Amino acid sequence: MARRAAVLLALLPLCGQAAPPGDRYVTVPGGAFRSALRYEDAADGTTVAPYRLMRRPVTNAEFLAFVRAHPEWQRGRAAVVLAEPRYLSQWSGPLSLGDARPDQPVTWVSWFAAAAYCAAQSARLPTWTEWEYAAAADETRRDAREDPAWRERILSWYAQPSTGALPAVGGQPPNVYGVQDLHGLVWEWVDDASALLVSADNREQGAADKLRFCGAAALSTDDRENYATLMRVALLSSVQAADATGNLGFRCAKDLP
Amino acid sequence: MRQSLLPLLAIALLASGCGQRPAPDADTGGSAKGDFGPPQGHPIKAVLTSPPHVPPPTGRDKPAKVIVELEVVEKEMAISEGVTYTFWTFGGTVPGSFIRVRQGDTVEFHLMNAPDSKMPHNIDLHGVTGPGGGAASSFTAPGHRSQFTFKALNAGLYVYHCATAPVGMHVANGMYGLILVEPPGGLPPVDREYYVMQGDFYTTGRYREKGHQPFDMAKAIDEHPTYVLFNGSEGSLTGDRALAAKTGERVRLYVGNGGPNLVSSFHVIGEIFDKVWFEGGTRFQENVQTTLIPAGGAAIMDFRLEVPGSYVLVDHSIFRAFNKGALAILKADGPENLAIYSGKEVDEMYLGDRALPNLAAVSQAAAAAKAGDLTVEQQIDAGKVLFSGTCSTCHQANGEGHPGVFPPLAKSDYIAKDPKRLPQVMIGGLTGKVTVNGVEYDSVMPPMGQLTDDEVANIATYVLNSWGNPGGRITKAEARDIRAKSPVGSVAAH
């Protein structure tokens, strides 16, 4: 087992090189979009500019290559204020995956680490709106949110216990843009995660609280049936930028050249 | 006015001898009188129990600092036999761990969210005085721990629940439990205490459809539960897991309703609650059959077990009990107490007007007919009994019938003209126009095929000898002849 893992590891950098970097991204055409969140400055929806988004979440193998190239982001070296003590704790060592599989999405990564990864690819984390825009699609439609089946599919992932090992990335059919695994695999960091609901501004504290308890929770979303999206927001708002969890991964985005 | 009332009140109090009971309009002061000062002594770690168990009374007469550590665990468990569901739990059970503190206690609350949780969670305790009931202060990501502190200012039995969006889904997945804030003097002692909590559940599959069942948001919004359950699964409190007690014991139930949607009509079949602290509050009502427990509410009920056996806890919105699972058992062991409840003393046929003693006349007549010495009197006696069972419904016990609908048999010219019409009509029925005592009837009498020849003869003889009819007798042989001539099913009017 250990030998096989070693062989796999040896092959990994090759795999990474084999795929042309451009192929990891698809272009998501822009368009008008109405978020499930109620933005005061976008009551009638907003316009999403075209952008490039990774087809799949970043994997263990890909992140391992990153920390090899950027030792300051290795487990044990990254500053605790940037990545909590459990950062990459699913790996057997700072540079060895152990039981973690190369093609699983990388989790136990902080927002800072995720942002650093994307920066190293000359990319960035997608904004929440970009992420939500791409994730509103299904295999055939750019906005499938009105379809109860779309919602049910997402909720059914929420209903699965998360005690088992994570599946590999790419297990789900590409959506209409060619993006995979936006739902049903892991939560994903977004660039503006910390601005979603929690603000340092005291005047906004009240609004932030609204999502956290009874009754008011329903008021802070525009689409009251869109629990599926709301739960993702709730998760993101519960974590700080240095936090990591076993279900929270990420993918990168880029502006169009 | 006030002057004249005072002496009356004094007399009333003296007469009833219940001076210790507060006047109806007196109150305990609520939260304004619930602060007994800073905590005293060493901090105490709260004993948390899984349902159906209840932590022991605090037994304290001073406020303390109580540390509560509650872990949120998302786990798959059985909701019914062969059916699994992903529950989100406080402490690994549905309902969550029972928390018991005393009014005036300072509660340091630690909420842990298990590292393998998918969701962030928090807790809103209805026993907390403060915005959100602790929710905003306890919002906790997977693998994290939150802490907040509150003073339990109001005594009572309170629901706690997760209040993370979407609140309904978190509650529907089992995230609720009870916290008891004892009044300063505690509650009256009892022999046993149990913890039961109702909840409604929404699965995509039908009731008892096997396999893993996901949560169904559409059903939850429509408030159409698949299951309504006590303590989170069907059979959680039946069979080997039934609540146990002995006769002679005083039992107290702490019953909550987590919802998310339904209001419970909580009832224990075969018991009457001696006391119900309705809504979990300070006052009790006595001698209650069914108590209403709102979603997000609770009640305390005391009763004494006198008679052994199984007592069934139900939501008396009764289809929920028998078609959705809202059913639990309290089993009382002990010697029978026949003076209070006899058990089954009689199990026999019930014949309405044809009650057993009267049928003696019928069997006497039957025996006499067999022996060949049947008298007219015996026939009349037997006929009278049979008439009251079958015929009197329409023709009335006095033979007067019902004007325009059922012809009279009393002083009937129709019968007098031909007494054999009696057995003929009984055996063959009668449909269509007939004139009796000058009045025309147009009804249907079905054939009374269930009557034997003996019975036809006896009834006819009774009628002939009653109510001013001409007298005489119809024999069994005559009845048999008439039946033989009467085409089978000749009148299909019935």
Interface residues (C-beta under 8 A of the other chain):
Chain A: R86 P148 R151 E152 L155 S156 Y158 A159 Q160 P161 S162 T163 D209 L211 R212 F213 C214 G215 A217 A218 S220 T221 E225 Y227 L230 M231 V233 A234 L235 S237 S238 V239 D243 A244 T245 G246 N247
Chain B: E74 K75 E76 T86 P115 D116 S117 K118 M119 P120 N122 D124 P131 G132 G133 A135 A136 F139 T140 A141 P142 G143 H144 A163 T164 A165 P166 V167 M169 T204 P214 F215 M217 A218 I221
